Amino acid sequence: MRRAVQALDPKLAVYDVETMKKLMLLPIFPAHAAGLMLGVFGGLGLLLASMGFTSYIRNEEDAQNPALINASS
């Protein structure tokens, strides 16, 4: 990159040359971190909700069929 700029204009000072990808990592980091945290907590919420729903359904089935409770004891 320096050579290309120097070839165009030898008097031009070139310093702190970075790729666009490296320059954009720092400003975008908070958005990436927030997205990751939202994804993790969303997945945890889905897991807990599915466990609660399964427990509720099993409890309702046990209430409707008392014979199942006595058979398993």
C-alpha positions, 0 to 999 in steps of 0.5 A: 500500500505504501509503495502504491501511494509513493508511486503516485505521489512521492511527497505524500506522507503515509502513516498508520496504514491499516486494512478497512477490516481492521479499522472497522472491528473496534467500532462494530465490537459493541454491536457484535457483543450485544448480538452474542449476548442476546443470542445466548440469553434468547437460547437460554430463555427458550430452553427454560420455557421448553422445560417449563412447558414440558413440566406443565404438560406432564403435570396436567397428564398426571392430574387427568390420569391418577392411575399413572401416578399410583402405577409409577410409585 
